[in-house]
C-alpha cells in the first residue's frame, strides 16, 4: 500500500537483518537474478503495458526512495511507430553485413529446444559482462521459455551466423499479446484460453525483447542488420509499430530505432 511510514519500517527491518548477516550492498527489486523480474517501472503510465514488461504500482519507487534507497541503474523502452522508416534507415548496414558473408535465419520451430539451446549459449556468452549477471542452467532457461512457446512466432526470432554456420548473434521478438494475456485474468483453464483467443487480434505491435552479438563480431553492424530484418518482418505480418524493450542507459542497442523511436517508459534498479 502507499503507506510510506509502514513501508519504511518493513524495508528497514529487512535491511537490518541483511546487515546482521554481513551484507553491505543491497540491490532491488530483483527476483533472485536478472534472468527473472527486476527493476521498478517508474513511468510514464499513459500507455498500456506491453507483454513481459515489469509492472508495479506507480508509487513503489517513491516508497523505496523515502526508505533510503537510491537509483543504481536506469533503463528505458522505446516505441517505434513507423517500422518501415526504421527498417529503411538500417537497410544499407543490413546489405553490408550480408555482403561480408554473415547469414540471418529465422528460428526453426520444429527444433524448438535445440534452437533455444543455441540462444541460451549465445546469451550466456554475450551477457556475461552485464552488471549483476549470474549463470543459470540450460534446464532453467528452457523452463522460462517453454510456457511461451505457443506465443513465439519463429519468423520474429532471428539467429545470425558466419559463412561457416557458427551462431554469433540473435534477436528475440514476440507479438505484443498483452491485452489478450490480461484477458485471461491469471487463469489457464479453457475459459481463460478462450478469452485469450478472442482478444489476440487486438495486438498492434511487436516487442523486440532481447538482442545480442558475440564480442568478436561487434562493430560489424550485425545488431542493426538483425533489427532491420525484424522491422521488415513486422511489416510483412501486418504491423507497423515496434517496442524496443528494457534498454540499459548508454547501451548502443538504443540506436537501433533508426532515429525513429521515442522513449515510452523508464525503469530503475535501486541500491
SULKAVEN-V511369 format. One record per residue. N is the residue number from 1. RES is the residue in one letter. PSI is psi as a letter, one per 20 degrees, with the letter a starting at -180 (* if undefined). OMEGA is omega in whole degrees, -180 to 180 (NA if undefined). Layout:
n=N res=RES psi=PSI omega=OMEGA
n=N res=RES psi=PSI omega=OMEGA
This chain:
n=1 res=X psi=r omega=179
n=2 res=X psi=m omega=-176
n=3 res=X psi=n omega=-170
n=4 res=X psi=g omega=-176
n=5 res=X psi=g omega=-179
n=6 res=X psi=g omega=180
n=7 res=X psi=h omega=178
n=8 res=X psi=h omega=178
n=9 res=X psi=g omega=179
n=10 res=X psi=g omega=-179
n=11 res=X psi=h omega=179
n=12 res=X psi=h omega=178
n=13 res=X psi=g omega=178
n=14 res=X psi=g omega=179
n=15 res=X psi=g omega=-180
n=16 res=X psi=g omega=179
n=17 res=X psi=g omega=180
n=18 res=X psi=g omega=177
n=19 res=X psi=h omega=178
n=20 res=X psi=h omega=178
n=21 res=X psi=j omega=179
n=22 res=X psi=j omega=-180
n=23 res=X psi=p omega=179
n=24 res=X psi=h omega=180
n=25 res=X psi=p omega=-177
n=26 res=X psi=p omega=-176
n=27 res=X psi=p omega=177
n=28 res=X psi=r omega=-4
n=29 res=X psi=q omega=180
n=30 res=X psi=p omega=-178
n=31 res=X psi=m omega=175
n=32 res=X psi=g omega=-180
n=33 res=X psi=r omega=-175
n=34 res=X psi=i omega=171
n=35 res=X psi=h omega=-179
n=36 res=X psi=a omega=-174
n=37 res=X psi=p omega=173
n=38 res=X psi=r omega=-178
n=39 res=X psi=q omega=169
n=40 res=X psi=p omega=171
n=41 res=X psi=o omega=-177
n=42 res=X psi=j omega=171
n=43 res=X psi=a omega=3
n=44 res=X psi=r omega=-174
n=45 res=X psi=k omega=-178
n=46 res=X psi=i omega=176
n=47 res=X psi=q omega=175
n=48 res=X psi=q omega=177
n=49 res=X psi=q omega=172
n=50 res=X psi=r omega=-177
n=51 res=X psi=p omega=178
n=52 res=X psi=j omega=178
n=53 res=X psi=p omega=172
n=54 res=X psi=p omega=179
n=55 res=X psi=q omega=177
n=56 res=X psi=r omega=175
n=57 res=X psi=q omega=-176
n=58 res=X psi=h omega=-175
n=59 res=X psi=i omega=-175
n=60 res=X psi=g omega=-178
n=61 res=X psi=g omega=179
n=62 res=X psi=h omega=178
n=63 res=X psi=g omega=180
n=64 res=X psi=g omega=-179
n=65 res=X psi=h omega=179
n=66 res=X psi=h omega=178
n=67 res=X psi=j omega=175
n=68 res=X psi=i omega=178
n=69 res=X psi=q omega=179
n=70 res=X psi=q omega=178
n=71 res=X psi=p omega=180
n=72 res=X psi=g omega=179
n=73 res=X psi=q omega=179
n=74 res=X psi=q omega=-178
n=75 res=X psi=r omega=178
n=76 res=X psi=r omega=170
n=77 res=X psi=q omega=-180
n=78 res=X psi=q omega=172
n=79 res=X psi=p omega=176
n=80 res=X psi=o omega=-175
n=81 res=X psi=i omega=-179
n=82 res=X psi=n omega=-178
n=83 res=X psi=h omega=180
n=84 res=X psi=g omega=180
n=85 res=X psi=h omega=179
n=86 res=X psi=g omega=178
n=87 res=X psi=g omega=-180
n=88 res=X psi=h omega=-178
n=89 res=X psi=h omega=-179
n=90 res=X psi=j omega=-172
n=91 res=X psi=h omega=-179
n=92 res=X psi=g omega=177
n=93 res=X psi=g omega=179
n=94 res=X psi=g omega=180
n=95 res=X psi=h omega=-179
n=96 res=X psi=h omega=179
n=97 res=X psi=g omega=179
n=98 res=X psi=h omega=179
n=99 res=X psi=h omega=178
n=100 res=X psi=i omega=176
n=101 res=X psi=i omega=176
n=102 res=X psi=q omega=177
n=103 res=X psi=q omega=176
n=104 res=X psi=p omega=-178
n=105 res=X psi=q omega=177
n=106 res=X psi=r omega=177
n=107 res=X psi=p omega=174
n=108 res=X psi=o omega=-171
n=109 res=X psi=h omega=178
n=110 res=X psi=i omega=177
n=111 res=X psi=l omega=-169
n=112 res=X psi=g omega=-177
n=113 res=X psi=h omega=179
n=114 res=X psi=g omega=180
n=115 res=X psi=h omega=178
n=116 res=X psi=h omega=175
n=117 res=X psi=h omega=176
n=118 res=X psi=g omega=180
n=119 res=X psi=h omega=177
n=120 res=X psi=g omega=-179
n=121 res=X psi=g omega=178
n=122 res=X psi=g omega=-176
n=123 res=X psi=g omega=-177
n=124 res=X psi=h omega=177
n=125 res=X psi=g omega=-175
n=126 res=X psi=g omega=-171
n=127 res=X psi=j omega=-177
n=128 res=X psi=h omega=-179
n=129 res=X psi=i omega=-176
n=130 res=X psi=q omega=178
n=131 res=X psi=p omega=178
n=132 res=X psi=j omega=-178
n=133 res=X psi=p omega=170
n=134 res=X psi=q omega=177
n=135 res=X psi=q omega=166
n=136 res=X psi=r omega=-178
n=137 res=X psi=r omega=176
n=138 res=X psi=g omega=-180
n=139 res=X psi=g omega=179
n=140 res=X psi=h omega=179
n=141 res=X psi=g omega=180
n=142 res=X psi=h omega=179
n=143 res=X psi=h omega=178
n=144 res=X psi=h omega=-171
n=145 res=X psi=h omega=-179
n=146 res=X psi=h omega=179
n=147 res=X psi=h omega=-179
n=148 res=X psi=j omega=-174
n=149 res=X psi=g omega=-179
n=150 res=X psi=h omega=-179
n=151 res=X psi=i omega=-175
n=152 res=X psi=o omega=174
n=153 res=X psi=o omega=-175
n=154 res=X psi=h omega=180
n=155 res=X psi=i omega=178
n=156 res=X psi=j omega=176
n=157 res=X psi=o omega=-173
n=158 res=X psi=p omega=178
n=159 res=X psi=p omega=178
n=160 res=X psi=p omega=-180
n=161 res=X psi=q omega=171
n=162 res=X psi=r omega=178
n=163 res=X psi=h omega=179
n=164 res=X psi=i omega=178
n=165 res=X psi=j omega=179
n=166 res=X psi=p omega=178
n=167 res=X psi=p omega=-177
n=168 res=X psi=i omega=180
n=169 res=X psi=r omega=180
n=170 res=X psi=q omega=170
n=171 res=X psi=p omega=-178
n=172 res=X psi=o omega=179
n=173 res=X psi=q omega=178
n=174 res=X psi=q omega=173
n=175 res=X psi=p omega=-175
n=176 res=X psi=n omega=-180
n=177 res=X psi=k omega=-176
n=178 res=X psi=g omega=-178
n=179 res=X psi=h omega=180
n=180 res=X psi=g omega=179
n=181 res=X psi=h omega=179
n=182 res=X psi=h omega=180
n=183 res=X psi=i omega=178
n=184 res=X psi=i omega=176
n=185 res=X psi=k omega=177
n=186 res=X psi=i omega=-179
n=187 res=X psi=r omega=176
n=188 res=X psi=j omega=178
n=189 res=X psi=a omega=-176
n=190 res=X psi=g omega=-179
n=191 res=X psi=g omega=179
n=192 res=X psi=h omega=-180
n=193 res=X psi=h omega=177
n=194 res=X psi=g omega=178
n=195 res=X psi=h omega=177
n=196 res=X psi=g omega=-178
n=197 res=X psi=h omega=-179
n=198 res=X psi=h omega=-176
n=199 res=X psi=i omega=-174
n=200 res=X psi=h omega=179
n=201 res=X psi=i omega=178
n=202 res=X psi=i omega=180
n=203 res=X psi=p omega=-178
n=204 res=X psi=j omega=-179
n=205 res=X psi=r omega=175
n=206 res=X psi=p omega=-180
n=207 res=X psi=o omega=170
n=208 res=X psi=n omega=-170
n=209 res=X psi=g omega=-176
n=210 res=X psi=q omega=176
n=211 res=X psi=p omega=179
n=212 res=X psi=q omega=179
n=213 res=X psi=p omega=178
n=214 res=X psi=q omega=-172
n=215 res=X psi=g omega=-177
n=216 res=X psi=i omega=-178
n=217 res=X psi=j omega=175
n=218 res=X psi=r omega=-175
n=219 res=X psi=j omega=178
n=220 res=X psi=i omega=-175
n=221 res=X psi=j omega=-176
n=222 res=X psi=g omega=179
n=223 res=X psi=g omega=179
n=224 res=X psi=h omega=180
n=225 res=X psi=g omega=177
n=226 res=X psi=g omega=179
n=227 res=X psi=g omega=178
n=228 res=X psi=g omega=179
n=229 res=X psi=g omega=-179
n=230 res=X psi=g omega=179
n=231 res=X psi=g omega=-179
n=232 res=X psi=h omega=175
n=233 res=X psi=h omega=177
n=234 res=X psi=g omega=-179
n=235 res=X psi=g omega=179
n=236 res=X psi=h omega=-179
n=237 res=X psi=j omega=174
n=238 res=X psi=j omega=178
n=239 res=X psi=q omega=175
n=240 res=X psi=i omega=-172
n=241 res=X psi=q omega=177
n=242 res=X psi=q omega=171
n=243 res=X psi=p omega=173
n=244 res=X psi=o omega=-161
n=245 res=X psi=p omega=162
n=246 res=X psi=m omega=-178
n=247 res=X psi=p omega=176
n=248 res=X psi=p omega=179
n=249 res=X psi=p omega=179
n=250 res=X psi=i omega=180
n=251 res=X psi=p omega=-178
n=252 res=X psi=i omega=178
n=253 res=X psi=i omega=176
n=254 res=X psi=i omega=179
n=255 res=X psi=j omega=-176
n=256 res=X psi=j omega=172
n=257 res=X psi=i omega=-178
n=258 res=X psi=k omega=-178
n=259 res=X psi=j omega=-177
n=260 res=X psi=j omega=-174
n=261 res=X psi=r omega=175
n=262 res=X psi=q omega=179
n=263 res=X psi=p omega=-178
n=264 res=X psi=h omega=-177
n=265 res=X psi=q omega=176
n=266 res=X psi=q omega=-176
n=267 res=X psi=q omega=-178
n=268 res=X psi=p omega=170
n=269 res=X psi=p omega=-172
n=270 res=X psi=r omega=175
n=271 res=X psi=* omega=NA
